[in-house]
Amino acid sequence: MGRGPAKLNAAAEQVQTVLADWRTARVSPRVRGALEFLEKLTLTPRETGPADASAARAAGITDSALREVIYVCFLLSTMDRLADAFNFPVPEPSALKRAARIAVRWGYRWMSV
């Protein structure tokens, strides 16, 4: 399976493109629908509702995938707030690259403590 440095570099490039502007990044309609839902959920959670979930579904997001999107948003938002509250240090770039290699090779469960 192609899980080497080339895949990691390609993924990193696509992430940078999406972070720069997800609206113009070359992603599938499903990913774009998930990103649109995530943006609204993150920036205006009280305004996010059933119509937004319906729009995500229309883009091809399944109910299961939509739940995962919501869980990930919740977890990352919570971690961000905790990191800010407790002044967590930002890891060095080399540590982030190592964690990315582990995630690509073994999945996220191997990175947890």
N, C-alpha and C positions, 0 to 999 in steps of 0.2 A: 504494500500500500504506500502511496507517495507521501510520506510524512517527514520529509527531510527539510533541509534548510531552504530549498527552493520554494516549497509550499509555505513555509513560515514567512519568507520574504514577500511572496505574493500576497499572503494574507495581511501582512503589515502594510503593504502599499495600498491595498483596498481599504483597510481601516483608516489610513490617513486621508484617502479620498473621501470617504464617508464623513469623517470628522470635519473636513474642510467644508463640505456642503452636501448633505445627504440627498438633497432634492435633485442635484445634477449628477450624482455619482452613478456609475453603471452597476446597478443592483437589480435584482428581480422585482417584479411588482409586489410579491409577498413581503420581501424585505422592506421595500419602500412603504408599504402599508403598516408594517410593524413599527418602523421608525416614525412615521407620522403619528401613530397612536402613542408611542413613547414620548414624543415631544410634548403632545398635549397633556398627557398624564403627569409628566414631570413639571411643566411650567404652569399649568392651570388645572390641577387635579379636581377642583370643585366644579369645573365646567365640563369634565369628561363624563360621558354617559353612554347610554345604549346606542345612540346614533353613531358614536365613534367606534364602538365595538362592531356595529353593522358595517361601517365603512372598511374596517380592517378585514372582516370576513369577506366582503366583496372583493378585496385585493387578494384573497386566497388563503388568509390566515384561518386555521382551524380553531375550534374552541379550546382544544388542548394547548395549541401553540400560543393562543392569546393569554391563557392562564400563565404559561411560562414567562411570557413577556411581562406580565404584571408582577409576577414573583421576582423576576430579575430586577425590575425597576424598583420595587420595594426594598430589596436587599441592598442594591447599590446606593440608593438614596439614604438608607439607614446607616450604611457603612461610612458614607461621605459625612454625614452629620456627626457620627461618633469620632471619626478621624479629626474633624475640625474641633470638636469639643475637647478632645484629649490631646490635641496637638501632635498627632502621630507623625513621625518623620516620613518623608517621601523616599522610597527606596532608590538606590542608585540605578542608573540605566542598565548596568550589567546584571543586577539582580532581577530587574523586570524582564530582560531578555532570557535569563535562565528560567524564570517562571513560565514564560511563553513557550519555551522549548519543552518543558515538562508537560504543560497543558496540551500541546500538540501531540506529543508522543503518548502520554498516559491518560489524559483527561484531567479534569479539575479535581476529582476526588483525591488524587495523589498529592495535591498541593495543600490540602487542609491539615490542620494540626491535630 
